[in-house]
Amino acid sequence: MPRLSHAVSKYRKHRASGQAIVTLAGKDHYLGPHGTKASDIV
């Protein structure tokens, strides 16, 4: 049986590249430069 996850995704910084990352459904998605409006999660 698959694991059910209700965890809230986390907005974090990829140290090597300075990019913002969020993990959704087990996959990492890069959002752009960390801390900018372009990478904000609404």
C-alpha positions, -999 to +999 in steps of 0.1 A: +000+000+000+014+035-009+023+059+019+000+088+022+017+121+029+002+152+042+034+170+048+037+207+039+062+214+012+093+233+023+108+263+005+146+260+008+178+271-007+201+249-028+235+259-014+256+251-045+235+271-070+216+296-048+183+285-063+151+281-044+137+245-043+104+231-032+097+193-031+062+183-043+052+146-045+088+136-040+102+156-068+123+188-065+113+218-084+136+248-089+119+282-086+146+307-094+170+327-073+163+322-036+147+351-018+134+369-048+098+377-059+102+353-088+106+323-064+080+333-038+053+307-031+018+321-030 
